[in-house]
């Protein structure tokens, strides 16, 4: 079974695919990347839609290339406000519309943080550090990745996929 975790963002969407052995429940990270987009110059909602399409196209390609069966995504933070929250909601809707796998599951940010660290308010650094004892090689790869290249986004995507794997 292959599970994709997505930590969506217009600037840096983290993606992680786990290949899970259903008998042993052992798993391997078979893909980890960050999809970066920049403003297109159109401004307003059209810019958001164009960037969301770029992200959706990249995710579609990964799903096909890796043979993904399940997709898990981080849900929206309803306590947040402002323009970025509206843009993220547009991205979230476009991704839900475009992802063509039988099951797409959404977990709240606090569910993912609690799954990774035991507390629902964990920082990005705590989420990253929690990978070390269970996947030390992947952890080392993330540590060597600059934050600007998406190490925290890929870490979050790992935990989103891991949460779904553990739930099934």
C-alpha positions in Angstrom: 0.0 0.0 0.0 1.3 3.4 -0.9 0.2 6.4 1.2 0.9 10.0 0.2 1.0 12.8 2.8 0.5 16.4 1.6 1.4 19.5 3.7 -0.1 22.0 1.3 1.1 25.6 0.9 1.2 28.0 -2.0 4.9 28.6 -1.6 6.2 25.2 -0.4 4.0 22.1 -0.5 5.6 19.1 1.2 4.9 15.7 -0.3 5.9 12.3 1.2 5.0 8.8 -0.1 5.3 5.8 2.2 5.4 2.2 0.8 3.8 0.1 3.5 4.0 -3.7 3.9 0.5 -4.6 5.0 1.7 -7.8 6.7 4.6 -6.5 8.8 3.5 -2.8 8.9 7.0 -1.9 8.0 7.4 1.1 5.6 9.8 2.9 3.5 9.9 6.5 2.4 9.9 6.1 -1.4 9.4 9.8 -2.3 9.9 13.1 -0.5 9.9 16.5 -2.2 8.7 20.0 -1.9 6.7 21.8 -4.7 7.7 25.4 -4.8 5.6 28.1 -6.6 6.1 31.8 -6.9 3.5 34.5 -7.6 2.6 34.5 -11.3 2.2 38.3 -11.5 -1.6 38.0 -12.2 -2.4 39.0 -8.6 -5.5 38.2 -6.6 -7.5 35.0 -6.9 -6.2 34.2 -10.4 -2.7 34.0 -9.1 -3.8 31.6 -6.4 -5.7 29.4 -8.9 -2.7 29.3 -11.2 -0.3 28.3 -8.5 -2.8 25.7 -7.1 -3.0 24.2 -10.6 0.8 23.9 -10.7 0.8 22.2 -7.4 -2.0 19.9 -8.4 -0.3 18.9 -11.6 2.9 18.0 -9.7 1.0 16.0 -7.2 -0.9 14.2 -10.0 2.4 13.2 -11.6 3.8 11.9 -8.3 0.6 9.9 -7.7 0.9 8.2 -11.1 4.7 7.7 -10.9 4.6 6.1 -7.5 1.3 4.3 -7.8 -0.3 5.9 -4.7 -3.4 4.3 -3.2 -4.3 6.7 -0.5 -3.8 10.5 0.0 -3.8 12.2 3.4 -3.8 15.9 3.8 -3.6 18.5 6.5 -6.9 20.2 7.0 -7.4 23.9 7.3 -6.7 25.8 10.5 -10.1 27.3 11.2 -8.7 29.5 14.1 -6.5 31.4 11.6 -7.5 34.4 9.6 -6.3 36.7 6.9 -5.6 36.6 3.2 -3.2 33.6 3.4 -6.0 31.6 5.0 -8.3 32.3 2.1 -5.6 31.4 -0.4 -4.9 28.2 1.4 -8.6 27.3 1.4 -8.6 27.8 -2.4 -5.6 25.5 -2.8 -7.2 22.9 -0.5 -10.4 22.9 -2.6 -8.5 22.6 -5.9 -6.4 19.7 -4.6 -9.4 17.9 -3.2 -11.1 18.3 -6.6 -8.1 17.2 -8.6 -6.7 14.2 -6.6 -8.0 11.0 -8.3 -7.4 8.2 -5.8 -10.2 6.2 -4.1 -9.6 7.7 -0.6 -8.5 11.2 0.4 -8.4 11.7 4.2 -8.0 15.0 6.0 -6.4 15.3 9.5 -6.4 18.5 11.6 -3.1 20.1 12.3 -3.3 19.3 16.0 -4.1 15.6 15.2 -0.9 15.4 13.2 1.2 17.2 15.8 -0.2 15.0 18.6 0.5 11.8 16.5 4.1 12.9 15.9 5.0 14.2 19.3 2.3 13.5 21.8 1.2 17.1 22.0 -1.1 19.0 19.7 0.9 22.2 19.8 4.3 20.9 18.7 6.7 23.2 16.7 8.1 22.4 13.3 11.4 21.6 14.9 9.8 19.2 17.4 8.0 17.5 14.5 11.2 17.1 12.6 13.1 15.7 15.6 10.4 13.1 16.3 11.3 11.4 13.0 14.9 10.6 14.2 14.1 7.5 16.4 11.8 5.8 13.8 13.5 6.7 10.5 17.0 7.9 11.2 18.2 7.9 7.6 15.3 10.0 6.4 15.8 12.3 9.4 19.4 12.8 8.4 18.3 13.6 4.8 15.9 16.2 6.2 18.5 17.7 8.6 20.8 18.2 5.6 18.0 20.0 3.6 17.9 23.8 4.1 14.6 25.1 5.5 14.3 27.2 2.3 14.1 23.9 0.4 11.3 22.6 2.5 12.7 20.3 5.2 9.9 21.2 7.6 7.2 20.8 4.9 8.6 17.4 4.0 8.7 16.5 7.7 5.0 17.5 8.1 4.1 15.5 5.0 5.9 12.5 6.5 3.8 12.7 9.6 0.5 13.2 7.7 1.3 10.0 5.7 2.4 8.2 8.8 -0.8 9.1 10.7 -2.9 7.6 7.9 -0.7 4.5 7.8 -1.1 4.0 11.5 -4.9 4.6 11.3 -5.4 1.7 8.8 
